[in-house]
């Protein structure tokens, strides 16, 4: 995966711009996550921190008014510095079905690859989340890299007692 950093510093399309989140985006990102009705919702405070501390490994799509309409949050695994873990992906309901999540994921991974190198992408998905399965499966196909699945956390590990298992999707390795 190679690209010039300038190509991905600010990706554009006819209806949006993609860039790093800012702290002031935290509330809108929290609302998009809440309204997705699929994601595990973190506290609004955690989204503010995410926008401050993990902006380099996250992206936000902005509508014509500059407000966030979608996001991908991620972080670098401390024990694998060339592995990007994608934490959450969400798109505002008015903008779904247009390929925005895939565009965001491509822009983020290209930026991380250009900035610090990238050998693999990981995420976890519950077995009932067909949209995320399609997103990450198509991502691996688009980039012509391997995709492996394995249960990372069995549902019994969660204190709520009703949580489905979290399946680890490991995508890569990418050629540099």
FENDA-V22557 format. One record per backbone hydrogen bond with DSSP energy under -1.0 kcal/mol. NH is the residue of the N-H (numbers start at 0). CO is the residue of the C=O. E is the energy in kcal/mol with one decimal. If there is no record, write none. Layout:
nh/co/e
NH/CO/E
NH/CO/E
This chain:
nh/co/e
6/3/-1.3
7/4/-1.1
8/4/-1.0
12/15/-1.9
16/61/-1.3
17/10/-2.2
18/59/-2.1
24/21/-2.6
25/22/-2.1
28/24/-2.6
29/25/-2.4
30/26/-2.2
31/27/-2.4
32/28/-2.5
33/29/-2.8
34/30/-2.9
35/31/-1.0
36/33/-1.2
46/42/-1.3
47/43/-1.7
48/44/-2.4
49/45/-2.6
50/46/-2.2
51/47/-1.4
52/48/-3.8
53/49/-2.3
56/53/-1.2
57/54/-1.3
58/71/-2.5
59/18/-2.8
60/69/-2.7
61/16/-2.9
62/66/-2.6
65/62/-2.1
68/60/-2.9
69/60/-1.0
70/89/-2.7
71/58/-2.3
72/87/-2.6
74/84/-2.0
76/82/-2.2
79/76/-1.3
82/79/-2.3
83/119/-2.2
84/74/-3.5
85/121/-3.1
86/72/-2.7
87/72/-1.1
89/70/-2.2
91/68/-3.2
94/91/-2.4
102/98/-2.1
103/99/-2.9
104/100/-2.4
105/101/-2.6
106/102/-2.5
107/103/-2.7
108/104/-2.4
109/105/-2.2
110/106/-2.2
111/107/-2.7
112/108/-2.4
113/109/-2.3
114/110/-2.6
115/111/-2.7
116/112/-1.0
118/81/-3.3
119/81/-1.7
120/170/-2.5
121/83/-2.7
122/168/-1.6
124/166/-2.2
128/125/-2.2
129/127/-1.3
132/128/-1.9
133/129/-2.5
134/130/-2.3
135/131/-2.5
136/132/-2.3
137/133/-2.6
138/134/-1.8
139/135/-2.1
140/136/-2.0
141/137/-2.9
142/138/-2.0
144/139/-2.2
147/169/-2.5
149/167/-1.4
151/165/-2.8
152/165/-1.6
156/153/-2.1
157/154/-1.4
160/157/-1.3
165/152/-2.6
166/124/-2.4
167/149/-3.3
168/122/-3.2
169/147/-2.5
170/120/-3.2
171/145/-2.3
173/118/-1.7
